[in-house]
Amino acid sequence: MTAEVFLFWFLAIVTVVSALGVLFMPNPIYSAFSLIMTMIGVSALFALLGAYFLAGVQVIVYAGAVLVLFVMVMMLFDLKSEIKAFTKGTLGGVFKIGSVAVLAGLILSAIMVTTQGVAIKFQGQADFGMQPTRLLGNKLFTQYVIIFEILGALLLVVAVGAVALSRSKGGTHARRID
């Protein structure tokens, strides 16, 4: 077994175990940490395949921004009362099963449409190589750099606001004086 094969299997096992941790962790914060490990594992697999741009985007976008937003949303809600609200009744169970069926149908139809159009889509793009990535990087860091700076500042304000709201009087995690 070569080092590359060993590294692939190690990363695959870490990614699958941490993905299962997302499903089975009772604490939502631990579940979010498992999701971070899953995203980092997928990013490492992309890097192992030579897709360094995808690996970087995976870490920056998913493990960074999206999970920060998940944690902020968890801070705003009282999770104990939310769990009680979503586990009641037969109608809720029927709605959950229906939602899963609709989501599965959407995913299957997206896979079918994607696999039928892949050969046509990539025939003309074989000549470009790294050119589209270079053009995207040039545009992002020259023409749209101010927008990304504003977005970063906005995410920081949202994070500070979420912490302030959750700790304020009447917030979900306010210190209780009984």
NULUM-682761 format. One record per atom (N, C-alpha, C): residue number from 1; residue in three letters; atom name; x, y, z. Coordinates in steps of 0.02 Angstrom, whole numbers. Each point is the difference from the previous one (the first is absolute). Layout:
residues N
[site NUM,Ala,CA,[X,Y,Z]]
...
***
This chain:
residues 178
[site 1,Met,N,[43,-59,0]]
[site 1,Met,CA,[-43,59,0]]
[site 1,Met,C,[45,62,0]]
[site 2,Thr,N,[-11,44,-48]]
[site 2,Thr,CA,[40,60,-5]]
[site 2,Thr,C,[-24,52,51]]
[site 3,Ala,N,[40,51,10]]
[site 3,Ala,CA,[-18,53,48]]
[site 3,Ala,C,[-62,37,-23]]
[site 4,Glu,N,[-8,10,-65]]
[site 4,Glu,CA,[-58,36,-25]]
[site 4,Glu,C,[-65,-39,12]]
[site 5,Val,N,[3,-66,-10]]
[site 5,Val,CA,[-59,-42,12]]
[site 5,Val,C,[-16,0,75]]
[site 6,Phe,N,[51,-7,42]]
[site 6,Phe,CA,[-11,2,72]]
[site 6,Phe,C,[-31,66,22]]
[site 7,Leu,N,[26,56,-27]]
[site 7,Leu,CA,[-26,65,18]]
[site 7,Leu,C,[-73,8,-23]]
[site 8,Phe,N,[-15,-26,-59]]
[site 8,Phe,CA,[-69,2,-24]]
[site 8,Phe,C,[-47,-37,47]]
[site 9,Trp,N,[18,-61,18]]
[site 9,Trp,CA,[-44,-39,44]]
[site 9,Trp,C,[-5,31,69]]
[site 10,Phe,N,[54,27,25]]
[site 10,Phe,CA,[-2,33,65]]
[site 10,Phe,C,[-48,60,-1]]
[site 11,Leu,N,[7,42,-52]]
[site 11,Leu,CA,[-43,58,-6]]
[site 11,Leu,C,[-73,-20,-12]]
[site 12,Ala,N,[-10,-52,-39]]
[site 12,Ala,CA,[-69,-23,-12]]
[site 12,Ala,C,[-32,-25,64]]
[site 13,Ile,N,[37,-37,40]]
[site 13,Ile,CA,[-28,-25,63]]
[site 13,Ile,C,[-14,57,48]]
[site 14,Val,N,[47,48,5]]
[site 14,Val,CA,[-11,58,44]]
[site 14,Val,C,[-61,39,-22]]
[site 15,Thr,N,[-8,10,-65]]
[site 15,Thr,CA,[-56,38,-27]]
[site 15,Thr,C,[-67,-36,14]]
[site 16,Val,N,[-2,-65,-11]]
[site 16,Val,CA,[-63,-37,11]]
[site 16,Val,C,[-17,-3,75]]
[site 17,Val,N,[50,-11,42]]
[site 17,Val,CA,[-13,-3,73]]
[site 17,Val,C,[-23,67,25]]
[site 18,Ser,N,[30,54,-22]]
[site 18,Ser,CA,[-22,66,23]]
[site 18,Ser,C,[-69,18,-29]]
[site 19,Ala,N,[-16,-24,-60]]
[site 19,Ala,CA,[-67,11,-27]]
[site 19,Ala,C,[-52,-38,41]]
[site 20,Leu,N,[18,-60,22]]
[site 20,Leu,CA,[-46,-36,44]]
[site 20,Leu,C,[-6,35,68]]
[site 21,Gly,N,[54,32,21]]
[site 21,Gly,CA,[-3,39,62]]
[site 21,Gly,C,[-49,58,-5]]
[site 22,Val,N,[-6,29,-60]]
[site 22,Val,CA,[-49,53,-10]]
[site 22,Val,C,[-70,-26,13]]
[site 23,Leu,N,[-13,-60,-21]]
[site 23,Leu,CA,[-67,-29,8]]
[site 23,Leu,C,[-15,-23,71]]
[site 24,Phe,N,[50,-27,33]]
[site 24,Phe,CA,[-14,-35,63]]
[site 24,Phe,C,[22,37,63]]
[site 25,Met,N,[32,58,-6]]
[site 25,Met,CA,[19,38,59]]
[site 25,Met,C,[-62,33,30]]
[site 26,Pro,N,[-12,-9,65]]
[site 26,Pro,CA,[-59,30,30]]
[site 26,Pro,C,[7,76,9]]
[site 27,Asn,N,[60,24,10]]
[site 27,Asn,CA,[12,71,10]]
[site 27,Asn,C,[10,34,-68]]
[site 28,Pro,N,[-39,52,-16]]
[site 28,Pro,CA,[6,31,-66]]
[site 28,Pro,C,[67,33,-13]]
[site 29,Ile,N,[33,24,52]]
[site 29,Ile,CA,[66,31,-10]]
[site 29,Ile,C,[51,-54,-19]]
[site 30,Tyr,N,[-3,-58,33]]
[site 30,Tyr,CA,[45,-55,-19]]
[site 30,Tyr,C,[-16,-24,-71]]
[site 31,Ser,N,[-64,2,-18]]
[site 31,Ser,CA,[-19,-18,-67]]
[site 31,Ser,C,[29,49,-51]]
[site 32,Ala,N,[0,65,17]]
[site 32,Ala,CA,[31,50,-44]]
[site 32,Ala,C,[75,-12,-6]]
[site 33,Phe,N,[33,-18,55]]
[site 33,Phe,CA,[71,-15,-3]]
[site 33,Phe,C,[13,-61,-44]]
[site 34,Ser,N,[-44,-50,4]]
[site 34,Ser,CA,[7,-58,-44]]
[site 34,Ser,C,[-10,20,-73]]
[site 35,Leu,N,[-45,47,-12]]
[site 35,Leu,CA,[-10,24,-68]]
[site 35,Leu,C,[62,36,-26]]
[site 36,Ile,N,[33,38,44]]
[site 36,Ile,CA,[63,32,-19]]
[site 36,Ile,C,[51,-53,-20]]
[site 37,Met,N,[6,-52,40]]
[site 37,Met,CA,[47,-54,-16]]
[site 37,Met,C,[-18,-34,-67]]
[site 38,Thr,N,[-64,-7,-13]]
[site 38,Thr,CA,[-21,-30,-63]]
[site 38,Thr,C,[21,45,-58]]
[site 39,Met,N,[-12,65,7]]
[site 39,Met,CA,[19,46,-54]]
[site 39,Met,C,[76,2,-11]]
[site 40,Ile,N,[38,-3,54]]
[site 40,Ile,CA,[72,0,-6]]
[site 40,Ile,C,[24,-65,-33]]
[site 41,Gly,N,[-32,-56,18]]
[site 41,Gly,CA,[17,-64,-32]]
[site 41,Gly,C,[-15,0,-74]]
[site 42,Val,N,[-57,28,-20]]
[site 42,Val,CA,[-17,5,-71]]
[site 42,Val,C,[50,45,-35]]
[site 43,Ser,N,[19,55,33]]
[site 43,Ser,CA,[50,45,-29]]
[site 43,Ser,C,[67,-35,-10]]
[site 44,Ala,N,[20,-40,48]]
[site 44,Ala,CA,[62,-37,-6]]
[site 44,Ala,C,[-4,-51,-57]]
[site 45,Leu,N,[-58,-31,-9]]
[site 45,Leu,CA,[-8,-46,-56]]
[site 45,Leu,C,[4,36,-67]]
[site 46,Phe,N,[-28,61,-4]]
[site 46,Phe,CA,[7,40,-60]]
[site 46,Phe,C,[74,15,-13]]
[site 47,Ala,N,[36,19,52]]
[site 47,Ala,CA,[71,15,-8]]
[site 47,Ala,C,[39,-62,-22]]
[site 48,Leu,N,[-19,-58,25]]
[site 48,Leu,CA,[33,-62,-20]]
[site 48,Leu,C,[-11,-15,-74]]
[site 49,Leu,N,[-58,21,-25]]
[site 49,Leu,CA,[-16,-10,-71]]
[site 49,Leu,C,[31,54,-45]]
[site 50,Gly,N,[32,50,31]]
[site 50,Gly,CA,[31,53,-40]]
[site 50,Gly,C,[-46,59,-13]]
[site 51,Ala,N,[-59,1,29]]
[site 51,Ala,CA,[-47,55,-9]]
[site 51,Ala,C,[9,50,57]]
[site 52,Tyr,N,[55,38,-3]]
[site 52,Tyr,CA,[18,44,55]]
[site 52,Tyr,C,[-48,59,7]]
[site 53,Phe,N,[-26,24,-55]]
[site 53,Phe,CA,[-49,54,3]]
[site 53,Phe,C,[-62,-22,37]]
[site 54,Leu,N,[-26,-58,-17]]
[site 54,Leu,CA,[-59,-27,34]]
[site 54,Leu,C,[14,-13,74]]
[site 55,Ala,N,[60,-23,15]]
[site 55,Ala,CA,[18,-12,70]]
[site 55,Ala,C,[0,65,40]]
[site 56,Gly,N,[28,52,-29]]
[site 56,Gly,CA,[0,65,34]]
[site 56,Gly,C,[-69,29,8]]
[site 57,Val,N,[-41,-5,-51]]
[site 57,Val,CA,[-68,25,4]]
[site 57,Val,C,[-40,-40,51]]
[site 58,Gln,N,[11,-64,3]]
[site 58,Gln,CA,[-35,-43,49]]
[site 58,Gln,C,[15,23,71]]
[site 59,Val,N,[62,15,15]]
[site 59,Val,CA,[19,22,67]]
[site 59,Val,C,[-26,69,14]]
[site 60,Ile,N,[10,46,-47]]
[site 60,Ile,CA,[-19,70,12]]
[site 60,Ile,C,[-76,7,4]]
[site 61,Val,N,[-36,-27,-48]]
[site 61,Val,CA,[-72,12,-3]]
[site 61,Val,C,[-38,-43,50]]
[site 62,Tyr,N,[12,-65,-2]]
[site 62,Tyr,CA,[-41,-45,41]]
[site 62,Tyr,C,[25,-4,72]]
[site 63,Ala,N,[62,-17,9]]
[site 63,Ala,CA,[26,-8,68]]
[site 63,Ala,C,[5,68,35]]
[site 64,Gly,N,[8,53,-38]]
[site 64,Gly,CA,[6,65,31]]
[site 64,Gly,C,[-67,34,8]]
[site 65,Ala,N,[-26,27,-55]]
[site 65,Ala,CA,[-58,44,3]]
[site 65,Ala,C,[-65,-36,19]]
[site 66,Val,N,[-15,-55,-33]]
[site 66,Val,CA,[-64,-33,12]]
[site 66,Val,C,[-5,-26,72]]
[site 67,Leu,N,[53,-30,25]]
[site 67,Leu,CA,[-4,-27,68]]
[site 67,Leu,C,[-1,55,53]]
[site 68,Val,N,[31,57,-14]]
[site 68,Val,CA,[-6,56,46]]
[site 68,Val,C,[-73,22,4]]
[site 69,Leu,N,[-34,1,-57]]
[site 69,Leu,CA,[-71,18,0]]
[site 69,Leu,C,[-42,-53,37]]
[site 70,Phe,N,[16,-64,-8]]
[site 70,Phe,CA,[-36,-52,36]]
[site 70,Phe,C,[7,10,75]]
[site 71,Val,N,[60,12,23]]
[site 71,Val,CA,[12,8,72]]
[site 71,Val,C,[-36,63,25]]
[site 72,Met,N,[-1,53,-39]]
[site 72,Met,CA,[-36,60,21]]
[site 72,Met,C,[-75,-13,6]]
[site 73,Val,N,[-28,-37,-47]]
[site 73,Val,CA,[-71,-15,3]]
[site 73,Val,C,[-15,-44,61]]
[site 74,Met,N,[45,-47,15]]
[site 74,Met,CA,[-11,-42,60]]
[site 74,Met,C,[3,41,63]]
[site 75,Met,N,[40,53,0]]
[site 75,Met,CA,[5,42,59]]
[site 75,Met,C,[-65,39,11]]
[site 76,Leu,N,[-36,15,-54]]
[site 76,Leu,CA,[-60,41,6]]
[site 76,Leu,C,[-61,-39,23]]
[site 77,Phe,N,[-2,-65,-12]]
[site 77,Phe,CA,[-59,-39,16]]
[site 77,Phe,C,[9,-37,66]]
[site 78,Asp,N,[-55,-9,35]]
[site 78,Asp,CA,[-1,-42,59]]
[site 78,Asp,C,[-12,-71,-25]]
[site 79,Leu,N,[53,-38,-5]]
[site 79,Leu,CA,[-5,-65,-34]]
[site 79,Leu,C,[-43,-50,37]]
[site 80,Lys,N,[-4,6,66]]
[site 80,Lys,CA,[-42,-48,37]]
[site 80,Lys,C,[-73,8,-18]]
[site 81,Ser,N,[-24,62,-5]]
[site 81,Ser,CA,[-70,9,-19]]
[site 81,Ser,C,[-11,-14,-74]]
[site 82,Glu,N,[51,11,-42]]
[site 82,Glu,CA,[-7,-16,-71]]
[site 82,Glu,C,[-7,-75,-11]]
[site 83,Ile,N,[38,-39,37]]
[site 83,Ile,CA,[-5,-73,-7]]
[site 83,Ile,C,[-69,-24,20]]
[site 84,Lys,N,[-27,27,54]]
[site 84,Lys,CA,[-68,-19,21]]
[site 84,Lys,C,[-51,20,-52]]
[site 85,Ala,N,[9,57,-33]]
[site 85,Ala,CA,[-48,23,-49]]
[site 85,Ala,C,[0,-43,-63]]
[site 86,Phe,N,[57,-29,-18]]
[site 86,Phe,CA,[5,-38,-62]]
[site 86,Phe,C,[-9,-75,8]]
[site 87,Thr,N,[-13,-24,60]]
[site 87,Thr,CA,[-8,-73,8]]
[site 87,Thr,C,[-71,-20,17]]
[site 88,Lys,N,[-47,45,-6]]
[site 88,Lys,CA,[-68,-16,19]]
[site 88,Lys,C,[-43,-20,-60]]
[site 89,Gly,N,[-47,-44,12]]
[site 89,Gly,CA,[-56,-12,-44]]
[site 89,Gly,C,[13,-43,-62]]
[site 90,Thr,N,[-57,-28,-23]]
[site 90,Thr,CA,[1,-41,-60]]
[site 90,Thr,C,[6,42,-62]]
[site 91,Leu,N,[-33,58,0]]
[site 91,Leu,CA,[2,44,-57]]
[site 91,Leu,C,[72,24,-14]]
[site 92,Gly,N,[37,13,54]]
[site 92,Gly,CA,[69,20,-8]]
[site 92,Gly,C,[42,-56,-31]]
[site 93,Gly,N,[-13,-62,21]]
[site 93,Gly,CA,[35,-57,-29]]
[site 93,Gly,C,[-15,-9,-74]]
[site 94,Val,N,[-63,8,-18]]
[site 94,Val,CA,[-20,-5,-71]]
[site 94,Val,C,[34,55,-40]]
[site 95,Phe,N,[2,60,28]]
[site 95,Phe,CA,[33,56,-34]]
[site 95,Phe,C,[75,-13,-9]]
[site 96,Lys,N,[31,-28,51]]
[site 96,Lys,CA,[72,-16,-5]]
[site 96,Lys,C,[13,-52,-55]]
[site 97,Ile,N,[-40,-52,-1]]
[site 97,Ile,CA,[9,-53,-51]]
[site 97,Ile,C,[-13,28,-70]]
[site 98,Gly,N,[-51,42,-7]]
[site 98,Gly,CA,[-14,31,-64]]
[site 98,Gly,C,[56,46,-22]]
[site 99,Ser,N,[29,37,47]]
[site 99,Ser,CA,[56,44,-17]]
[site 99,Ser,C,[60,-40,-23]]
[site 100,Val,N,[14,-56,32]]
[site 100,Val,CA,[55,-42,-20]]
[site 100,Val,C,[-12,-28,-70]]
[site 101,Ala,N,[-62,-20,-14]]
[site 101,Ala,CA,[-16,-27,-66]]
[site 101,Ala,C,[9,53,-55]]
[site 102,Val,N,[-23,60,13]]
[site 102,Val,CA,[7,55,-48]]
[site 102,Val,C,[74,15,-11]]
[site 103,Leu,N,[38,4,54]]
[site 103,Leu,CA,[72,14,-6]]
[site 103,Leu,C,[36,-55,-38]]
[site 104,Ala,N,[-17,-63,13]]
[site 104,Ala,CA,[31,-56,-36]]
[site 104,Ala,C,[-17,4,-74]]
[site 105,Gly,N,[-62,18,-16]]
[site 105,Gly,CA,[-19,8,-71]]
[site 105,Gly,C,[39,55,-34]]
[site 106,Leu,N,[8,56,35]]
[site 106,Leu,CA,[39,56,-29]]
[site 106,Leu,C,[72,-20,-11]]
[site 107,Ile,N,[29,-34,49]]
[site 107,Ile,CA,[70,-21,-7]]
[site 107,Ile,C,[8,-50,-58]]
[site 108,Leu,N,[-45,-48,-5]]
[site 108,Leu,CA,[5,-49,-55]]
[site 108,Leu,C,[-10,33,-68]]
[site 109,Ser,N,[-46,47,-5]]
[site 109,Ser,CA,[-10,34,-64]]
[site 109,Ser,C,[60,43,-18]]
[site 110,Ala,N,[31,32,50]]
[site 110,Ala,CA,[61,40,-13]]
[site 110,Ala,C,[57,-45,-23]]
[site 111,Ile,N,[6,-58,30]]
[site 111,Ile,CA,[53,-47,-20]]
[site 111,Ile,C,[-12,-24,-72]]
[site 112,Met,N,[-62,-15,-16]]
[site 112,Met,CA,[-16,-23,-68]]
[site 112,Met,C,[15,54,-52]]
[site 113,Val,N,[-21,61,14]]
[site 113,Val,CA,[12,55,-47]]
[site 113,Val,C,[75,13,-7]]
[site 114,Thr,N,[36,-2,55]]
[site 114,Thr,CA,[72,13,-2]]
[site 114,Thr,C,[38,-53,-38]]
[site 115,Thr,N,[-16,-63,12]]
[site 115,Thr,CA,[37,-53,-34]]
[site 115,Thr,C,[-16,-3,-74]]
[site 116,Gln,N,[-58,21,-21]]
[site 116,Gln,CA,[-16,0,-71]]
[site 116,Gln,C,[35,57,-37]]
[site 117,Gly,N,[15,56,34]]
[site 117,Gly,CA,[30,57,-34]]
[site 117,Gly,C,[74,6,10]]
[site 118,Val,N,[33,-45,35]]
[site 118,Val,CA,[71,7,16]]
[site 118,Val,C,[43,-4,-63]]
[site 119,Ala,N,[-12,-47,-44]]
[site 119,Ala,CA,[42,-9,-58]]
[site 119,Ala,C,[-3,61,-46]]
[site 120,Ile,N,[-58,29,-8]]
[site 120,Ile,CA,[-7,59,-42]]
[site 120,Ile,C,[33,60,33]]
[site 121,Lys,N,[-7,6,64]]
[site 121,Lys,CA,[24,58,36]]
[site 121,Lys,C,[76,6,-1]]
[site 122,Phe,N,[36,-55,6]]
[site 122,Phe,CA,[72,2,8]]
[site 122,Phe,C,[39,-9,-65]]
[site 123,Gln,N,[-34,-12,-56]]
[site 123,Gln,CA,[37,-10,-63]]
[site 123,Gln,C,[38,63,-21]]
[site 124,Gly,N,[-30,58,5]]
[site 124,Gly,CA,[32,61,-22]]
[site 124,Gly,C,[46,30,51]]
[site 125,Gln,N,[1,-24,61]]
[site 125,Gln,CA,[41,30,52]]
[site 125,Gln,C,[67,-34,10]]
[site 126,Ala,N,[16,-50,-38]]
[site 126,Ala,CA,[62,-37,10]]
[site 126,Ala,C,[61,42,-19]]
[site 127,Asp,N,[-8,49,-44]]
[site 127,Asp,CA,[57,40,-23]]
[site 127,Asp,C,[21,53,51]]
[site 128,Phe,N,[-43,20,45]]
[site 128,Phe,CA,[14,57,43]]
[site 128,Phe,C,[51,-15,55]]
[site 129,Gly,N,[0,-59,28]]
[site 129,Gly,CA,[45,-16,55]]
[site 129,Gly,C,[-14,42,61]]
[site 130,Met,N,[49,38,23]]
[site 130,Met,CA,[-8,42,60]]
[site 130,Met,C,[-25,70,-16]]
[site 131,Gln,N,[-13,16,-63]]
[site 131,Gln,CA,[-19,67,-19]]
[site 131,Gln,C,[-64,24,35]]
[site 132,Pro,N,[-55,-38,4]]
[site 132,Pro,CA,[-60,25,34]]
[site 132,Pro,C,[13,16,74]]
[site 133,Thr,N,[40,-40,33]]
[site 133,Thr,CA,[15,12,70]]
[site 133,Thr,C,[41,64,7]]
[site 134,Arg,N,[47,10,-44]]
[site 134,Arg,CA,[41,61,2]]
[site 134,Arg,C,[-43,61,-13]]
[site 135,Leu,N,[-45,-4,-48]]
[site 135,Leu,CA,[-44,57,-15]]
[site 135,Leu,C,[-46,15,59]]
[site 136,Leu,N,[-26,-53,31]]
[site 136,Leu,CA,[-43,9,59]]
[site 136,Leu,C,[38,33,57]]
[site 137,Gly,N,[61,-23,12]]
[site 137,Gly,CA,[40,30,53]]
[site 137,Gly,C,[17,72,-13]]
[site 138,Asn,N,[17,16,-62]]
[site 138,Asn,CA,[14,70,-18]]
[site 138,Asn,C,[-61,44,11]]
[site 139,Lys,N,[-58,-23,-20]]
[site 139,Lys,CA,[-61,39,9]]
[site 139,Lys,C,[-17,9,74]]
[site 140,Leu,N,[5,-55,39]]
[site 140,Leu,CA,[-17,4,71]]
[site 140,Leu,C,[45,47,38]]
[site 141,Phe,N,[65,-1,-15]]
[site 141,Phe,CA,[47,40,39]]
[site 141,Phe,C,[16,68,-29]]
[site 142,Thr,N,[-32,17,-56]]
[site 142,Thr,CA,[8,68,-27]]
[site 142,Thr,C,[-67,37,-2]]
[site 143,Gln,N,[-47,-26,-39]]
[site 143,Gln,CA,[-62,35,-10]]
[site 143,Gln,C,[-48,-6,59]]
[site 144,Tyr,N,[-1,-57,35]]
[site 144,Tyr,CA,[-48,-11,53]]
[site 144,Tyr,C,[30,-3,70]]
[site 145,Val,N,[60,26,10]]
[site 145,Val,CA,[34,-5,64]]
[site 145,Val,C,[-36,41,53]]
[site 146,Ile,N,[-27,57,-16]]
[site 146,Ile,CA,[-36,42,48]]
[site 146,Ile,C,[-63,-36,25]]
[site 147,Ile,N,[-34,-34,-45]]
[site 147,Ile,CA,[-61,-36,20]]
[site 147,Ile,C,[17,-55,50]]
[site 148,Phe,N,[55,-36,-11]]
[site 148,Phe,CA,[20,-52,47]]
[site 148,Phe,C,[21,28,67]]
[site 149,Glu,N,[31,58,1]]
[site 149,Glu,CA,[19,33,63]]
[site 149,Glu,C,[-63,21,38]]
[site 150,Ile,N,[-48,27,-36]]
[site 150,Ile,CA,[-63,20,32]]
[site 150,Ile,C,[-37,-61,27]]
[site 151,Leu,N,[0,-54,-37]]
[site 151,Leu,CA,[-32,-62,23]]
[site 151,Leu,C,[34,-27,63]]
[site 152,Gly,N,[67,3,2]]
[site 152,Gly,CA,[35,-22,60]]
[site 152,Gly,C,[-17,42,61]]
[site 153,Ala,N,[-4,66,-9]]
[site 153,Ala,CA,[-20,44,55]]
[site 153,Ala,C,[-72,-14,21]]
[site 154,Leu,N,[-43,-12,-48]]
[site 154,Leu,CA,[-70,-16,17]]
[site 154,Leu,C,[-6,-64,39]]
[site 155,Leu,N,[38,-52,-19]]
[site 155,Leu,CA,[-1,-63,38]]
[site 155,Leu,C,[26,10,71]]
[site 156,Leu,N,[50,42,8]]
[site 156,Leu,CA,[25,15,67]]
[site 156,Leu,C,[-53,36,42]]
[site 157,Val,N,[-35,47,-29]]
[site 157,Val,CA,[-54,35,36]]
[site 157,Val,C,[-55,-49,18]]
[site 158,Val,N,[-17,-45,-45]]
[site 158,Val,CA,[-52,-50,15]]
[site 158,Val,C,[22,-45,58]]
[site 159,Ala,N,[63,-20,1]]
[site 159,Ala,CA,[24,-43,54]]
[site 159,Ala,C,[-2,36,67]]
[site 160,Val,N,[22,62,1]]
[site 160,Val,CA,[-1,39,62]]
[site 160,Val,C,[-73,12,22]]
[site 161,Gly,N,[-43,14,-48]]
[site 161,Gly,CA,[-71,11,16]]
[site 161,Gly,C,[-33,-63,26]]
[site 162,Ala,N,[17,-58,-27]]
[site 162,Ala,CA,[-30,-62,24]]
[site 162,Ala,C,[21,-14,71]]
[site 163,Val,N,[63,12,16]]
[site 163,Val,CA,[24,-10,68]]
[site 163,Val,C,[-35,50,47]]
[site 164,Ala,N,[-5,62,-21]]
[site 164,Ala,CA,[-32,51,43]]
[site 164,Ala,C,[-74,-16,11]]
[site 165,Leu,N,[-35,-21,-52]]
[site 165,Leu,CA,[-71,-16,8]]
[site 165,Leu,C,[-11,-62,44]]
[site 166,Ser,N,[43,-49,-7]]
[site 166,Ser,CA,[-9,-61,39]]
[site 166,Ser,C,[16,11,73]]
[site 167,Arg,N,[41,49,16]]
[site 167,Arg,CA,[19,13,70]]
[site 167,Arg,C,[-43,55,32]]
[site 168,Ser,N,[-41,34,-39]]
[site 168,Ser,CA,[-39,56,27]]
[site 168,Ser,C,[-58,-26,42]]
[site 169,Lys,N,[-32,46,36]]
[site 169,Lys,CA,[-56,-18,43]]
[site 169,Lys,C,[-56,-27,-45]]
[site 170,Gly,N,[-24,-59,17]]
[site 170,Gly,CA,[-52,-32,-39]]
[site 170,Gly,C,[27,-43,-57]]
[site 171,Gly,N,[65,2,-12]]
[site 171,Gly,CA,[30,-42,-52]]
[site 171,Gly,C,[-2,-73,20]]
[site 172,Thr,N,[13,-43,-46]]
[site 172,Thr,CA,[-5,-72,13]]
[site 172,Thr,C,[53,-25,48]]
[site 173,His,N,[57,32,2]]
[site 173,His,CA,[53,-24,43]]
[site 173,His,C,[17,52,53]]
[site 174,Ala,N,[-47,42,18]]
[site 174,Ala,CA,[12,51,51]]
[site 174,Ala,C,[10,-34,67]]
[site 175,Arg,N,[41,31,40]]
[site 175,Arg,CA,[10,-26,68]]
[site 175,Arg,C,[-64,8,39]]
[site 176,Arg,N,[-23,-53,29]]
[site 176,Arg,CA,[-63,1,37]]
[site 176,Arg,C,[14,15,74]]
[site 177,Ile,N,[-37,47,25]]
[site 177,Ile,CA,[6,16,71]]
[site 177,Ile,C,[-65,-23,33]]
[site 178,Asp,N,[4,-56,34]]
[site 178,Asp,CA,[-60,-29,32]]
[site 178,Asp,C,[2,9,75]]
***
